[in-house]
């Protein structure tokens, strides 16, 4: 494996670690953050806004990567994620903080999706399982080390939980950019059969976490309406396709929720290298 690929792997790992830390690693800091703003009752929304942003970004970034290649969604992902942690760091109110968490989620979703596309198109098939294992490790690591680190940082200032992510995301961006350019240079533009984003299904997926959260609130009969709306499954609500494909058994095929380039482009996933 070339030195440039090793550098790209490091950038991918740093990016995934930063996303995972903000997704699950700061759980011990958020109660202190919400208490600072006198809004402890809004604690769950700090996670829900992040998750909703991720869901939306994964769907949109997948379509953009199918049509235009990985560079645009990953650059936008880095920008949104960095802006999100910067705004959260300086947030003057809880509503600004929740907005920042939504922005973070949008950036995290775009990064998470596009990084897997880069692995698929930038590395030989025999190396991809090892790289995806490293990606999985970087997702799991913040679940173990993130909470104690976040709790320790809150002993000084809860804003450090977000502040430390700014240089980390910038370093990850600088390291990753050369590799992304190499993959983008070999992008072939697809086969022209990428379906449009299913708006209704996308809205159902993105809003479902909020409806489910509202179902647990003391809002009378509206909690039951929210529970029904949040738990309702939409047949078209998958990331990779506007309609699930059916296998011989009549069940939806898992491949139907892959990005379009991954479904149609098995040959592209088997390509020994893109650069």
Sine and cosine of phi, psi and omega as CSV:
sin_phi,cos_phi,sin_psi,cos_psi,sin_omega,cos_omega
0.00,0.00,0.70,-0.71,-0.07,-1.00
-0.96,0.30,0.30,-0.95,0.01,-1.00
-0.89,0.46,-0.60,0.80,-0.02,-1.00
-0.90,0.44,-0.60,0.80,0.03,-1.00
-0.93,0.36,-0.62,0.78,0.04,-1.00
-0.89,0.45,-0.64,0.77,0.05,-1.00
-0.89,0.46,-0.67,0.75,0.02,-1.00
-0.89,0.45,-0.64,0.77,0.02,-1.00
-0.88,0.48,-0.68,0.73,0.03,-1.00
-0.88,0.48,-0.69,0.73,0.03,-1.00
-0.88,0.47,-0.66,0.75,0.03,-1.00
-0.89,0.45,-0.70,0.71,-0.02,-1.00
-0.90,0.44,-0.68,0.73,0.03,-1.00
-0.90,0.44,-0.65,0.76,0.00,-1.00
-0.89,0.45,-0.73,0.69,-0.01,-1.00
-0.91,0.42,-0.64,0.76,0.03,-1.00
-0.88,0.48,-0.69,0.73,0.00,-1.00
-0.89,0.46,-0.69,0.72,0.01,-1.00
-0.90,0.44,-0.73,0.69,-0.04,-1.00
-0.91,0.41,-0.58,0.82,0.02,-1.00
-0.89,0.46,-0.69,0.72,0.01,-1.00
-0.95,0.30,-0.43,0.90,-0.02,-1.00
-0.98,0.19,-0.72,0.70,-0.12,-0.99
-0.76,-0.65,-0.35,0.94,-0.12,-0.99
-0.97,0.24,-0.33,0.95,-0.08,-1.00
-0.99,-0.14,0.28,0.96,-0.05,-1.00
-0.84,0.54,-0.57,0.82,-0.03,-1.00
-0.97,0.22,-0.30,0.96,-0.01,-1.00
-1.00,-0.01,-0.49,0.87,-0.11,-0.99
-0.90,0.45,-0.57,0.82,0.10,-1.00
-0.85,0.52,-0.64,0.77,0.05,-1.00
-0.91,0.41,-0.64,0.77,0.02,-1.00
-0.88,0.48,-0.74,0.67,-0.04,-1.00
-0.93,0.38,-0.58,0.81,0.05,-1.00
-0.91,0.42,-0.57,0.82,0.04,-1.00
-0.86,0.50,-0.61,0.79,-0.01,-1.00
-1.00,-0.02,0.02,1.00,-0.04,-1.00
0.91,0.42,0.59,0.81,-0.07,-1.00
-0.70,-0.71,0.75,0.67,-0.02,-1.00
-0.87,0.49,-0.47,0.89,0.00,-1.00
-0.93,0.37,-0.26,0.97,0.01,-1.00
-0.99,-0.11,0.13,0.99,-0.02,-1.00
-0.79,0.62,-0.73,0.68,-0.02,-1.00
-0.88,0.48,-0.47,0.88,-0.05,-1.00
-0.94,0.34,-0.35,0.94,0.06,-1.00
-0.91,0.41,-0.47,0.88,0.08,-1.00
-1.00,0.03,-0.64,0.77,-0.06,-1.00
-0.90,0.44,-0.67,0.74,0.02,-1.00
-0.90,0.44,-0.63,0.78,0.04,-1.00
-0.89,0.45,-0.73,0.68,-0.03,-1.00
-0.90,0.43,-0.67,0.74,0.01,-1.00
-0.88,0.47,-0.66,0.75,0.06,-1.00
-0.89,0.46,-0.65,0.76,0.04,-1.00
-0.88,0.47,-0.71,0.71,-0.04,-1.00
-0.87,0.49,-0.71,0.70,0.00,-1.00
-0.90,0.44,-0.70,0.71,-0.07,-1.00
-0.92,0.39,-0.60,0.80,0.02,-1.00
-0.87,0.49,-0.68,0.73,-0.02,-1.00
-0.92,0.40,-0.76,0.65,-0.05,-1.00
-0.94,0.35,-0.69,0.72,-0.02,-1.00
-0.89,0.45,-0.56,0.83,0.05,-1.00
-0.88,0.47,-0.68,0.74,0.03,-1.00
-0.92,0.39,-0.67,0.74,-0.01,-1.00
-0.90,0.43,-0.67,0.74,0.03,-1.00
-0.90,0.43,-0.58,0.81,0.05,-1.00
-0.88,0.48,-0.65,0.76,-0.13,-0.99
-1.00,-0.02,-0.69,0.72,-0.16,-0.99
-0.93,-0.37,-0.12,0.99,-0.04,-1.00
0.99,-0.12,0.09,-1.00,-0.13,-0.99
-0.99,0.16,-0.28,0.96,-0.15,-0.99
-0.91,0.41,-0.73,0.69,-0.04,-1.00
-0.88,0.48,-0.79,0.62,-0.02,-1.00
-0.91,0.41,-0.52,0.86,-0.02,-1.00
-0.97,0.24,-0.57,0.82,0.07,-1.00
-0.91,0.41,-0.70,0.72,0.04,-1.00
-0.90,0.44,-0.62,0.78,0.02,-1.00
-0.88,0.47,-0.72,0.69,0.04,-1.00
-0.88,0.48,-0.68,0.73,-0.03,-1.00
-0.90,0.44,-0.73,0.68,-0.02,-1.00
-0.91,0.41,-0.67,0.74,-0.02,-1.00
-0.89,0.45,-0.69,0.72,-0.01,-1.00
-0.91,0.41,-0.68,0.73,0.05,-1.00
-0.89,0.46,-0.64,0.77,-0.01,-1.00
-0.88,0.47,-0.73,0.69,0.00,-1.00
-0.94,0.34,-0.52,0.85,0.03,-1.00
-0.92,0.39,-0.70,0.71,0.02,-1.00
-0.91,0.41,-0.64,0.77,0.03,-1.00
-0.90,0.44,-0.62,0.79,0.03,-1.00
-0.86,0.51,-0.66,0.75,-0.09,-1.00
-0.98,-0.20,0.16,0.99,-0.13,-0.99
-0.84,0.54,0.79,-0.61,0.03,-1.00
-1.00,0.01,-0.22,0.98,-0.02,-1.00
-0.53,-0.85,0.24,-0.97,-0.03,-1.00
-0.92,0.39,-0.52,0.86,-0.01,-1.00
-0.95,0.33,-0.59,0.81,0.11,-0.99
-0.91,0.41,-0.63,0.77,0.02,-1.00
-0.88,0.47,-0.71,0.70,0.01,-1.00
-0.91,0.42,-0.60,0.80,0.10,-1.00
-0.90,0.44,-0.62,0.78,0.04,-1.00
-0.91,0.42,-0.62,0.79,0.04,-1.00
-0.90,0.44,-0.59,0.81,0.08,-1.00
-0.90,0.43,-0.69,0.73,0.03,-1.00
-0.90,0.44,-0.67,0.74,0.07,-1.00
-0.84,0.54,-0.70,0.72,0.00,-1.00
-0.89,0.46,-0.64,0.77,0.05,-1.00
-0.88,0.48,-0.72,0.69,0.02,-1.00
-0.92,0.40,-0.65,0.76,-0.01,-1.00
-0.90,0.44,-0.66,0.75,0.01,-1.00
-0.90,0.43,-0.69,0.73,0.03,-1.00
-0.90,0.44,-0.66,0.75,0.02,-1.00
-0.91,0.41,-0.74,0.67,-0.08,-1.00
-0.87,0.49,-0.68,0.73,0.01,-1.00
-0.93,0.36,-0.74,0.67,-0.11,-0.99
-0.94,0.34,-0.53,0.85,0.03,-1.00
-0.89,0.45,-0.59,0.81,0.05,-1.00
-0.94,0.34,-0.55,0.83,0.08,-1.00
-0.90,0.44,-0.66,0.75,0.01,-1.00
-0.90,0.44,-0.65,0.76,0.05,-1.00
-0.88,0.47,-0.66,0.75,-0.03,-1.00
-0.92,0.40,-0.59,0.81,-0.10,-0.99
-0.98,-0.20,-0.19,0.98,-0.08,-1.00
-0.95,-0.33,-0.04,1.00,-0.06,-1.00
-0.72,-0.70,0.53,-0.85,0.08,-1.00
-0.88,0.47,0.42,-0.91,-0.08,-1.00
-0.85,0.53,-0.59,0.81,-0.06,-1.00
-0.95,0.32,-0.30,0.95,-0.01,-1.00
-1.00,-0.09,-0.32,0.95,-0.12,-0.99
-0.89,0.45,-0.66,0.75,0.03,-1.00
-0.85,0.52,-0.64,0.77,0.01,-1.00
-0.92,0.40,-0.65,0.76,-0.01,-1.00
-0.92,0.39,-0.67,0.74,0.02,-1.00
-0.92,0.40,-0.49,0.87,0.10,-0.99
-0.91,0.42,-0.64,0.77,0.05,-1.00
-0.91,0.41,-0.62,0.78,0.06,-1.00
-0.88,0.48,-0.70,0.71,0.03,-1.00
-0.89,0.47,-0.64,0.77,0.03,-1.00
-0.88,0.48,-0.66,0.75,-0.01,-1.00
-0.94,0.33,-0.38,0.92,0.12,-0.99
-0.98,0.22,-0.60,0.80,-0.05,-1.00
-0.98,0.19,-0.57,0.82,-0.09,-1.00
-0.82,0.57,-0.72,0.69,0.00,-1.00
-0.89,0.46,-0.40,0.92,0.04,-1.00
-0.92,0.40,-0.43,0.90,-0.01,-1.00
-0.99,-0.14,-0.72,0.69,-0.07,-1.00
-1.00,-0.06,-0.35,0.94,-0.05,-1.00
-0.89,0.45,-0.79,0.62,-0.02,-1.00
-0.84,0.54,-0.73,0.68,0.04,-1.00
-0.92,0.40,-0.59,0.81,0.04,-1.00
-0.91,0.42,-0.71,0.70,0.00,-1.00
-0.89,0.45,-0.66,0.75,0.03,-1.00
-0.89,0.45,-0.64,0.77,0.01,-1.00
-0.91,0.42,-0.66,0.75,0.00,-1.00
-0.91,0.43,-0.57,0.82,0.00,-1.00
-0.92,0.38,-0.31,0.95,0.07,-1.00
-0.90,0.43,-0.43,0.90,0.02,-1.00
-0.99,-0.13,-0.81,0.58,0.02,-1.00
-0.20,-0.98,0.81,-0.59,-0.04,-1.00
-0.88,0.48,-0.40,0.91,-0.02,-1.00
-0.92,0.40,-0.35,0.94,0.03,-1.00
-0.90,0.43,-0.43,0.90,0.02,-1.00
-0.86,0.51,-0.56,0.83,0.03,-1.00
-1.00,-0.06,-0.58,0.82,-0.08,-1.00
-0.88,0.47,-0.63,0.78,-0.05,-1.00
-0.92,0.39,-0.31,0.95,-0.01,-1.00
-0.98,0.21,-0.36,0.93,-0.04,-1.00
-0.90,0.44,-0.82,0.58,0.04,-1.00
-0.90,0.43,-0.57,0.82,-0.01,-1.00
-0.89,0.45,-0.69,0.73,0.00,-1.00
-0.93,0.36,-0.57,0.82,0.04,-1.00
-0.92,0.38,-0.66,0.75,0.05,-1.00
-0.89,0.45,-0.70,0.71,0.02,-1.00
-0.87,0.49,-0.63,0.78,0.02,-1.00
-0.89,0.45,-0.75,0.66,-0.02,-1.00
-0.87,0.49,-0.65,0.76,-0.02,-1.00
-0.94,0.34,-0.58,0.81,-0.12,-0.99
-0.99,0.14,-0.51,0.86,-0.13,-0.99
-0.80,0.60,-0.74,0.67,-0.02,-1.00
-0.85,0.53,-0.66,0.75,0.03,-1.00
-0.92,0.40,-0.63,0.77,0.03,-1.00
-0.88,0.47,-0.65,0.76,0.02,-1.00
-0.89,0.46,-0.61,0.79,0.03,-1.00
-0.90,0.43,-0.67,0.74,0.03,-1.00
-0.93,0.38,-0.68,0.73,-0.02,-1.00
-0.89,0.46,-0.57,0.82,-0.03,-1.00
-0.89,0.46,-0.44,0.90,-0.01,-1.00
-0.99,-0.17,0.10,0.99,-0.02,-1.00
-0.93,0.38,0.74,-0.67,-0.11,-0.99
-0.99,-0.14,-0.01,1.00,0.06,-1.00
1.00,0.07,-0.03,1.00,0.07,-1.00
0.98,0.19,-0.05,-1.00,-0.06,-1.00
-0.98,-0.18,0.05,1.00,0.03,-1.00
0.98,0.20,0.21,0.98,-0.03,-1.00
-0.93,-0.37,0.44,0.90,0.01,-1.00
-0.97,0.23,0.88,-0.48,-0.02,-1.00
-0.95,0.31,0.38,-0.93,0.05,-1.00
-0.93,0.36,0.32,-0.95,0.02,-1.00
-0.93,0.37,0.81,-0.58,0.06,-1.00
-0.95,0.31,0.97,-0.26,-0.15,-0.99
-0.89,0.46,-0.74,0.67,-0.06,-1.00
-0.89,0.45,-0.70,0.72,0.00,-1.00
-0.91,0.41,-0.64,0.76,0.02,-1.00
-0.89,0.46,-0.70,0.72,0.03,-1.00
-0.88,0.48,-0.64,0.77,0.01,-1.00
-0.89,0.46,-0.69,0.73,-0.01,-1.00
-0.91,0.41,-0.70,0.71,-0.09,-1.00
-0.94,0.35,-0.61,0.79,-0.07,-1.00
-1.00,0.06,-0.25,0.97,-0.05,-1.00
-0.83,0.56,-0.71,0.70,0.01,-1.00
-0.86,0.51,-0.60,0.80,0.00,-1.00
-0.93,0.38,-0.67,0.74,0.03,-1.00
-0.90,0.44,-0.66,0.75,0.01,-1.00
-0.90,0.43,-0.63,0.78,0.03,-1.00
-0.92,0.40,-0.66,0.75,0.03,-1.00
-0.89,0.45,-0.47,0.88,0.00,-1.00
-0.90,0.44,-0.37,0.93,0.01,-1.00
-1.00,-0.08,0.07,1.00,-0.02,-1.00
-1.00,-0.09,0.47,-0.88,0.01,-1.00
-0.98,0.20,0.96,0.28,-0.05,-1.00
-0.86,-0.51,0.49,0.87,0.09,-1.00
0.93,0.38,-0.64,-0.77,-0.06,-1.00
-0.90,0.43,-0.37,0.93,-0.01,-1.00
-0.91,0.43,-0.40,0.92,0.02,-1.00
-0.91,0.41,-0.58,0.82,0.01,-1.00
-0.96,0.28,-0.60,0.80,0.06,-1.00
-0.90,0.43,-0.67,0.74,0.02,-1.00
-0.90,0.43,-0.63,0.77,0.02,-1.00
-0.89,0.45,-0.68,0.74,0.01,-1.00
-0.91,0.41,-0.66,0.75,-0.01,-1.00
-0.93,0.37,-0.62,0.78,-0.04,-1.00
-0.96,0.27,-0.52,0.85,-0.05,-1.00
-1.00,-0.02,-0.18,0.98,-0.01,-1.00
-0.92,0.39,0.78,-0.62,-0.01,-1.00
-1.00,-0.05,0.77,-0.64,0.06,-1.00
-1.00,-0.07,0.79,-0.62,-0.03,-1.00
-0.89,0.45,-0.36,0.93,-0.01,-1.00
-0.98,-0.20,0.10,0.99,-0.13,-0.99
-1.00,0.07,0.96,0.27,0.14,-0.99
-0.67,-0.74,0.40,-0.92,-0.18,-0.98
-0.95,0.32,-0.64,0.76,-0.20,-0.98
-1.00,0.00,-0.22,0.97,-0.10,-1.00
-0.46,-0.89,0.52,-0.86,0.04,-1.00
-0.97,0.25,-0.32,0.95,0.06,-1.00
-0.67,-0.74,0.76,-0.65,0.05,-1.00
-0.90,0.43,0.68,-0.74,0.08,-1.00
-1.00,0.09,0.60,-0.80,-0.05,-1.00
-0.98,-0.20,0.66,-0.75,0.07,-1.00
-1.00,0.01,-0.16,-0.99,-0.04,-1.00
-0.91,0.42,-0.47,0.88,0.00,-1.00
-0.98,0.19,-0.12,0.99,-0.04,-1.00
1.00,0.03,-0.09,1.00,0.04,-1.00
-1.00,0.05,0.42,-0.91,0.01,-1.00
-0.90,0.43,0.71,-0.70,0.01,-1.00
-0.98,0.20,0.70,-0.71,0.03,-1.00
-0.84,0.54,-0.51,0.86,-0.02,-1.00
-0.91,0.41,-0.30,0.95,-0.02,-1.00
-0.93,0.37,-0.29,0.96,0.01,-1.00
-0.97,-0.25,0.25,0.97,0.14,-0.99
-0.99,0.10,0.42,-0.91,0.17,-0.99
-0.82,0.57,0.53,-0.85,-0.13,-0.99
-0.83,0.55,-0.64,0.77,-0.02,-1.00
-0.91,0.42,-0.50,0.87,0.01,-1.00
-0.97,0.26,-0.56,0.83,0.01,-1.00
-0.95,0.31,-0.77,0.63,-0.11,-0.99
-0.99,0.11,-0.34,0.94,-0.17,-0.98
-0.97,-0.25,0.74,0.68,0.05,-1.00
-0.85,0.53,-0.54,0.84,0.03,-1.00
-0.90,0.43,-0.61,0.80,0.00,-1.00
-0.94,0.35,-0.54,0.84,0.03,-1.00
-0.96,0.30,-0.37,0.93,0.02,-1.00
-1.00,-0.07,-0.02,1.00,0.00,-1.00
-0.88,0.47,0.71,-0.70,-0.08,-1.00
-0.88,0.47,-0.48,0.88,0.01,-1.00
-0.16,-0.99,0.40,-0.92,0.09,-1.00
-0.96,-0.28,-0.15,0.99,0.02,-1.00
-0.28,-0.96,0.00,0.00,0.00,0.00
